[in-house]
Amino acid sequence: VIEYIRRANMENIENQGNWLKLLINELKMPSTAEFCRKANLNRGLVDKLAADAHSPSLDTLQKIKDAFPETNMNWLISGHGKVLVDVQDDNDIKLLEQYRSKIKSKANQRLVEKFSISVDYFVQDHSEMDELENNATAQDVKDKDLMSFRMQLLLFQYRRRLVSDLLLQVPKSGTLLTGTIVGLKEQYSDLLDHLNNEIFKTVKLVTDDLASNPDEKDQVVTSEASLEEDLSDDESLSDDESLSDDVGRDLAELLE
């Protein structure tokens, strides 16, 4: 059986060149000698394998796999599949188990989408906080002021997650009871843009730009007032459109 597998392996890779030369190339090894050293293989044996003058034993294949975990054992034995595969460390395995047990097991697509967005924002939030810290150090910001900037950033990031979640919940089409809420997605998107802009300014430690640019301040105030007026109009709709009322209150609270 082992001999059959070896022959099959040779047949599968004969059109690709020697399997060992291909592997060394995929591993980006600087030299064959370095490959021999890391795999703890005799140079004479490796030269024979590279010349197709010798078939590898399972012990040889195992040594290669142990030295280079990213090597696909299935490819080594059968010649099928990718030469290299991703290697999962303990953290990868733990996170995957947590996802499967706490998220995927719920069989809720919205939960999966929300989890994905949360992961994206977790990375972004961390990066923004790091940039804030670096800017504060460069500008020699006092600890008290830095704490204030941190609190502002955390608040804006929290609001951004809430709005992103609401945006995710916007139905692509209306229901029989509520119909389609016109402009709902656009309102959430505008609010998300506003929050991202506030986060950008906070990270850059900008505090006086609105005071020194009254036109920009008036624009922001006018924009928020217009959004609140739209929400007020929504609240005057009939009882059948009560969902729009809830959305209006959510947006008004987030703007406060």
Secondary structure, DSSP 8 states (H G I E B T S, - for coil): -HHHHHHHHHHHHGGG--HHHHHHHHTT-S-HHHHHHHHT--HHHHHHHHTTSS---HHHHHHHHHH-TTB-HHHHHHS-S-SB-----HHHHHHHHHHHHHTGGGT-HHHHHHHHHHHHHHHHHHHHHHHHHHHHHHTT--HHHHHHHHHHHHHHHHHHHHHHHHHHH--SS-BTTTB--TTHHHHHHHHHHHHHHHHHHHHTT--SHHHH-HHHHHHHHHHHHHHHHHHHHHHTS-GGGHHHHHHHHHHHHHH-
